[in-house]
Amino acid sequence: MSTRSRIKFMNGKKVLGAVYFSIDGHVWGFAPKLIAALKATTPQDILKNKKLIQLIGEGGLHGEDDDFLDYLCEVDISQNDYVITLYEYKNILDFQGSLEKFAEKYIK
């Protein structure tokens, strides 16, 4: 059985794009890559980079409905800092906080 996950990039309530993992979407698998990518840029720079937003696009929104995912990770870039929210299966809140706190919890 596969582990299905999605990372949604949000600007407040607006979905900018998403990345969908249909297999091997364990949080410990995608967390290091997500953390490294977010540390390499700022929320403001993401909003300025229209090409990146087009690349991420909405393709990652296809696939499993959010309610049936093993993990749903939302990255809100509307603040001056990232706000990351992670839900486990059946929308159980597992984490909500800054990029630094997320890295502390999921990078070993």
C-alpha positions in Angstrom: 0.0 0.0 0.0 1.4 3.4 -0.9 1.5 6.5 1.2 -0.1 9.5 -0.5 0.7 13.0 0.4 0.3 16.5 -0.9 2.2 19.7 -0.3 0.1 22.8 -1.0 1.6 26.2 -1.4 -0.9 28.8 -0.2 -1.2 32.6 -0.1 -3.6 32.9 2.7 -6.7 30.9 1.6 -5.6 30.9 -2.1 -3.9 27.8 -3.4 -0.9 28.7 -5.6 0.0 25.2 -6.5 0.8 21.7 -5.1 3.1 18.8 -5.3 1.4 15.3 -5.0 3.1 12.1 -4.0 1.2 9.0 -5.0 3.9 6.6 -3.6 6.3 7.0 -0.7 4.9 10.2 0.5 6.0 9.8 4.1 6.5 13.1 5.9 10.1 12.0 6.8 10.7 11.5 3.0 9.5 14.9 1.8 10.3 17.1 4.9 14.0 17.4 4.3 13.5 18.4 0.6 10.7 20.9 1.5 12.8 22.4 4.3 15.9 22.8 2.1 13.8 24.4 -0.7 12.1 26.9 1.7 15.3 27.8 3.4 16.8 28.7 0.0 14.1 31.5 -0.6 11.7 33.8 1.1 7.9 33.9 0.9 8.1 37.3 -0.8 10.5 35.9 -3.5 8.2 33.0 -4.2 5.4 35.4 -4.9 7.7 37.4 -7.2 8.7 34.2 -9.1 5.8 33.7 -11.5 7.7 31.0 -13.4 8.1 28.9 -10.2 4.4 29.2 -9.4 3.5 28.2 -13.0 5.8 25.2 -12.8 4.4 24.0 -9.5 1.0 24.9 -10.9 -2.2 23.0 -10.1 -1.0 19.6 -11.4 -0.3 18.5 -7.9 -3.9 19.1 -7.0 -5.0 16.2 -9.1 -5.1 12.7 -7.6 -6.5 11.7 -4.3 -8.9 14.0 -2.5 -7.3 15.8 0.5 -9.6 13.9 3.0 -8.1 10.6 1.9 -4.4 11.5 2.0 -2.0 10.1 4.5 -0.4 13.6 4.9 -1.5 17.0 3.8 1.1 19.7 4.3 0.1 23.4 3.7 2.8 26.0 3.4 1.3 29.5 3.8 3.5 32.2 2.3 1.2 35.2 3.1 3.1 36.1 6.2 6.7 37.4 6.5 7.6 33.9 7.6 6.4 30.5 6.5 3.5 29.0 8.4 3.5 25.2 7.9 0.5 23.1 8.8 0.7 19.3 8.6 -2.4 17.0 8.8 -2.3 13.2 9.0 -5.0 10.9 7.7 -8.6 12.1 8.4 -7.4 15.7 8.9 -5.8 15.1 12.3 -3.6 18.1 13.0 0.0 16.9 13.5 1.9 20.2 13.3 1.4 23.9 12.9 4.2 26.5 13.2 7.2 28.1 11.6 9.8 26.6 9.2 12.3 26.4 12.1 10.0 24.5 14.4 9.0 22.2 11.5 12.7 21.5 10.8 13.3 20.8 14.5 10.5 18.2 14.6 11.1 16.4 11.2 14.9 16.6 10.6 16.9 14.2 12.7 
